[in-house]
Each structure stands twice: as structure tokens, then as C-alpha cells.
Amino acid sequence: MIPNENEAVIDDLMAFQESKEYYAKIGKAWKRGYLLYGPPDTGKSTMIAAMANFLDDGVYDLELTTVKNNSELRKLFIETTGKSIIVIEDIDRFVNLTGKRSIEKKTASDKDSNNDNKPKVPVEPEKDDVTKVTLSGLLNFIDGLWSACGGEGIIVFSTNHKEKLD
């Protein structure tokens, strides 16, 4: 990573650590989020480890493909400790979370159909794509009512393809 960006993240983490009273005063959850992006092997995971070491925080690696639904996501979040970094790596892999890709997928399948007069048969999602975690559920997890639970919390997303995110 670019050295100046590393310093900016460290400065931001220090400011965040010292802002507990400010967050309490304005009634906002004491949370911070980061998106780390770039090609493979550019230091995203190393940066997460460095952040955890710097803050002396625990790290929870949240694999969204194993989460069945929004309720399970909420339960997992509640089980984390207050002083932790929650990591969701390769967020761009979770295509079902975004409306943009669903529309693109539907448009592409509509183009494949040559006969518009025939009734369209619902297509079963591929097994890899089945997840009941919604974009709304994930946003609530990050910044909604669920985020008000617990104390200090940092969430880090990583992606190799920032342009794929809505």
C-alpha cells in the first residue's frame, strides 16, 4: 500500500479511538467502516492484521456464504465482542446483495430469449448463489439499528474489483 495511505488510516484509527465521548454526545454508534481494494497481493489482508495489532482488537472474519439469512447475520454480530474488527473479504463476490447485478443478470437472460410470446419459466438460482442475506440486512448490520449494539466496532470490506460494487 502507498505509505501516505497507511499513515492516513493510522491517523484515522487514532482519532476514532479517542472519539468515544463524541459519539456518545451526538448519540451515534461508535463504529467505523473501511473499504480496502486493489489487485490480489497488494496488502489488503496485511493492512487488516496491522489495524488489529495497532488497536489490540480481535478480528472476526465473516464469510457471508455461510450465513443463511438476516436473522443469523444479526445473531453472529451480537456474539462479537465490542472491541473488534469485523472483516468481510471479497465483498464483490456476493452478487445477490446488489440490485444492479440482479437487473443486469435479468436483462442478459431476457436477451437470450428469442420468443417473447412464450411464458417465461422461473429459473432456479444456482446453489452457489443461494443466500437469504439481503442488501438491506447487510446495511442494517453495518450502519442501522444492529450497529448500535456493543461498543467500539470496526468493519472492513475488501475487494479486488471496486468497480463491481454498487
C-alpha positions in Angstrom: 0.0 0.0 0.0 1.0 3.6 -0.5 2.8 4.8 2.6 0.8 8.0 2.9 -2.4 6.0 2.8 -1.1 3.8 5.6 -0.4 6.9 7.7 -3.9 8.3 6.9 -5.5 5.0 8.1 -3.4 5.1 11.3 -4.3 8.7 12.0 -8.0 7.9 11.4 -7.8 4.9 13.7 -6.2 7.0 16.4 -8.9 9.7 16.0 -11.6 7.1 16.1 -10.2 5.5 19.3 -10.2 8.9 21.0 -13.7 9.8 20.0 -15.9 7.6 22.2 -17.2 10.6 24.2 -18.0 12.5 21.0 -20.0 9.6 19.6 -21.9 9.3 22.9 -22.6 13.0 22.9 -24.1 13.0 19.5 -26.0 9.7 20.0 -24.3 7.9 17.2 -22.9 4.3 17.3 -19.2 4.2 17.9 -18.4 2.4 14.6 -16.0 2.9 11.7 -16.0 1.3 8.3 -13.3 0.8 5.7 -13.2 -0.5 2.1 -9.8 -1.8 1.1 -9.5 -2.5 -2.6 -6.9 -3.4 -5.2 -5.4 -6.4 -7.1 -4.6 -9.6 -5.2 -1.4 -9.5 -3.1 -1.4 -5.7 -2.6 -1.6 -5.9 1.2 -5.3 -5.7 2.0 -5.3 -8.6 4.5 -1.9 -7.4 5.9 -3.5 -4.0 6.4 -6.4 -5.6 8.4 -3.9 -7.5 10.5 -1.9 -4.3 11.1 -5.1 -2.4 12.1 -6.0 -5.2 14.6 -2.5 -5.2 16.1 -2.4 -1.4 16.3 -5.7 -1.3 18.1 -5.2 -4.5 20.0 -8.6 -5.7 18.7 -9.9 -9.1 17.9 -10.7 -10.0 14.3 -13.9 -11.7 13.1 -13.8 -13.0 9.5 -17.4 -13.1 8.4 -17.9 -15.4 5.4 -21.3 -14.3 4.1 -21.7 -17.5 2.0 -22.2 -19.4 5.3 -24.8 -17.1 6.7 -28.4 -18.4 5.9 -30.4 -15.2 6.5 -30.5 -11.7 8.0 -31.5 -13.1 11.4 -28.5 -15.3 11.5 -26.3 -12.4 10.5 -27.7 -10.4 13.4 -27.0 -13.3 15.8 -23.5 -13.5 14.6 -23.0 -9.8 15.1 -24.4 -9.8 18.6 -21.9 -12.6 19.5 -18.9 -10.5 18.6 -17.1 -8.6 21.3 -17.4 -4.8 21.5 -13.7 -4.1 20.7 -13.4 -5.9 17.4 -12.8 -5.7 13.7 -15.3 -7.5 11.5 -13.9 -8.4 8.1 -15.9 -9.3 5.0 -13.4 -10.1 2.3 -14.2 -10.1 -1.4 -17.5 -8.3 -0.9 -17.9 -8.2 -4.7 -18.4 -12.0 -4.8 -21.8 -11.6 -3.2 -23.8 -10.8 -6.3 -27.2 -11.4 -4.7 -26.7 -8.5 -2.4 -26.9 -5.9 -5.1 -29.9 -4.8 -7.2 -27.6 -3.6 -10.0 -26.3 -7.1 -10.8 -29.7 -8.7 -10.5 -31.0 -6.3 -13.1 -28.0 -7.0 -15.4 -28.5 -10.8 -15.0 -32.2 -10.5 -15.8 -31.5 -8.3 -18.8 -28.9 -10.7 -20.1 -31.3 -13.7 -19.7 -34.1 -11.7 -21.4 -31.8 -11.1 -24.4 -31.2 -14.9 -24.7 -34.9 -15.5 -25.1 -35.8 -15.2 -28.8 -39.6 -15.8 -28.4 -41.3 -13.2 -26.2 -44.7 -14.8 -26.7 -43.9 -17.8 -24.6 -44.4 -17.7 -20.9 -41.2 -17.4 -19.0 -40.4 -20.3 -16.6 -38.8 -19.2 -13.3 -35.2 -20.1 -13.2 -33.8 -21.7 -10.0 -30.8 -19.9 -8.7 -27.5 -21.8 -8.8 -26.6 -23.4 -5.5 -23.6 -21.2 -5.0 -25.9 -18.1 -5.4 -28.4 -19.1 -2.7 -28.3 -16.8 0.2 -31.1 -15.0 2.1 -28.9 -12.2 3.3 -30.2 -9.1 1.7 -28.5 -5.9 0.9 -30.9 -4.2 3.4 -29.9 -6.8 6.0 -26.3 -6.2 5.4 -26.7 -2.4 5.6 -28.6 -2.7 8.9 -25.8 -4.9 10.1 -23.2 -2.2 9.1 -25.0 1.1 10.0 -28.5 0.5 11.1 -30.1 -0.5 14.4 -27.9 -3.6 14.8 -24.8 -1.4 14.7 -26.0 0.3 17.9 -25.2 -2.9 19.8 -22.0 -3.2 21.7 -19.1 -0.8 22.0 -16.3 0.2 19.6 -16.6 -1.6 16.3 -14.8 -1.5 13.0 -15.9 -3.2 9.9 -13.6 -3.7 6.9 -14.6 -4.8 3.5 -12.1 -5.9 0.9 -12.4 -6.4 -2.8 -10.2 -6.9 -5.8 -12.8 -5.2 -8.1 -14.2 -2.0 -6.6 -15.9 -1.2 -9.9 -18.2 -4.2 -9.4 -19.7 -2.7 -6.3 -23.0 -0.8 -6.3 
